[in-house]
């Protein structure tokens, strides 16, 4: 089952493959640069919070070894997908606010594109502090909340051309502003806090490939898309096509993420 009390979890009751076609294509590109920014050492015990189907998990396995990686997510389909892809990793169902791991049991805790959807960011930061050993590293990344996620920005702008009340997911993304994750870590008591900006791209063979991702119904944008009637979806598709410059062939979209890390005091 899924922990449906976790904010955002109900929007991710989909297969890992469906997620990969929509947002996972960005997560896989982001994982290496995010993990690099966290400065992980071989053999460090690492927890992947909000692991999804396992984009970051795969990168962590390569960097520290599967026996040193644990993962958690509130979506049962994602937990199943991550566990199947990484059978040597301890993957559990749970929320970022209540990590199912012991005190001082990790050298690093990473959350890629997770803080957007948590209910209580300060509780999450406190949980990271709890499970980290003294000197351990907490790191999180989030899409830039204004212009940094080109796909979501274009979708929201397109929807609002015919529906002024359409949700603007690019604005809804919490903790995507400059300095916001760093401030969260400082409030929680982390030291040596550092912030950086990460940029990735995703290549599409056609507009139809991009549009098919929204039709999976994943996340707030996908849920809005499939909630429209046939006429509304056709209007949204046309508006998004125009917003992206009416691409007739392959094209590339860019995404910018804010990333910050901090250390638990010794």
QUIVENPE-V996378 format. One record per backbone hydrogen bond with DSSP energy under -0.5 kcal/mol. NH is the residue of the N-H (numbers start at 1). CO is the residue of the C=O. If there is no record, write none. Layout:
# QUIVENPE-V996378
nh:NH co:CO
nh:NH co:CO
This chain:
# QUIVENPE-V996378
nh:3 co:74
nh:4 co:2
nh:6 co:3
nh:9 co:6
nh:10 co:6
nh:11 co:8
nh:12 co:9
nh:13 co:10
nh:14 co:12
nh:19 co:15
nh:20 co:16
nh:21 co:17
nh:22 co:18
nh:22 co:19
nh:23 co:19
nh:24 co:19
nh:25 co:20
nh:26 co:23
nh:27 co:23
nh:28 co:24
nh:29 co:25
nh:30 co:26
nh:31 co:27
nh:32 co:28
nh:33 co:29
nh:34 co:30
nh:35 co:31
nh:36 co:32
nh:37 co:33
nh:38 co:34
nh:39 co:36
nh:40 co:35
nh:44 co:41
nh:46 co:44
nh:46 co:68
nh:47 co:108
nh:48 co:70
nh:49 co:47
nh:49 co:110
nh:50 co:72
nh:51 co:48
nh:51 co:72
nh:54 co:51
nh:55 co:51
nh:58 co:54
nh:59 co:55
nh:60 co:56
nh:61 co:57
nh:62 co:58
nh:63 co:59
nh:64 co:60
nh:65 co:60
nh:65 co:61
nh:68 co:65
nh:69 co:66
nh:70 co:46
nh:71 co:90
nh:72 co:48
nh:73 co:92
nh:76 co:74
nh:79 co:75
nh:80 co:76
nh:81 co:77
nh:82 co:78
nh:83 co:79
nh:84 co:80
nh:85 co:81
nh:86 co:82
nh:89 co:86
nh:90 co:69
nh:91 co:89
nh:92 co:71
nh:94 co:73
nh:95 co:98
nh:98 co:95
nh:101 co:99
nh:104 co:130
nh:105 co:102
nh:105 co:131
nh:106 co:131
nh:107 co:45
nh:108 co:45
nh:109 co:137
nh:110 co:47
nh:111 co:139
nh:112 co:49
nh:113 co:111
nh:113 co:141
nh:114 co:141
nh:117 co:114
nh:118 co:114
nh:124 co:120
nh:125 co:121
nh:126 co:122
nh:127 co:123
nh:128 co:124
nh:129 co:125
nh:130 co:126
nh:131 co:127
nh:132 co:128
nh:133 co:106
nh:135 co:264
nh:136 co:133
nh:137 co:107
nh:138 co:262
nh:139 co:109
nh:140 co:260
nh:141 co:111
nh:142 co:258
nh:144 co:256
nh:145 co:176
nh:149 co:144
nh:150 co:148
nh:150 co:254
nh:153 co:149
nh:154 co:150
nh:155 co:151
nh:156 co:152
nh:157 co:153
nh:158 co:154
nh:159 co:155
nh:160 co:156
nh:161 co:158
nh:162 co:159
nh:163 co:159
nh:166 co:163
nh:169 co:167
nh:171 co:168
nh:172 co:168
nh:173 co:169
nh:174 co:116
nh:174 co:172
nh:176 co:173
nh:180 co:177
nh:181 co:177
nh:183 co:179
nh:184 co:180
nh:185 co:181
nh:186 co:182
nh:187 co:183
nh:188 co:184
nh:189 co:185
nh:189 co:186
nh:190 co:185
nh:191 co:263
nh:194 co:261
nh:196 co:259
nh:198 co:257
nh:200 co:255
nh:202 co:253
nh:204 co:251
nh:210 co:206
nh:211 co:207
nh:212 co:208
nh:213 co:209
nh:213 co:210
nh:214 co:210
nh:215 co:211
nh:216 co:213
nh:217 co:214
nh:218 co:213
nh:219 co:11
nh:222 co:218
nh:223 co:219
nh:224 co:220
nh:225 co:221
nh:226 co:222
nh:227 co:223
nh:228 co:224
nh:228 co:225
nh:233 co:229
nh:234 co:230
nh:235 co:231
nh:236 co:232
nh:237 co:233
nh:238 co:234
nh:239 co:235
nh:240 co:236
nh:241 co:237
nh:242 co:238
nh:243 co:239
nh:244 co:240
nh:245 co:242
nh:246 co:241
nh:251 co:204
nh:253 co:202
nh:255 co:200
nh:256 co:148
nh:257 co:198
nh:258 co:142
nh:259 co:196
nh:260 co:140
nh:261 co:194
nh:262 co:138
nh:263 co:191
nh:264 co:136
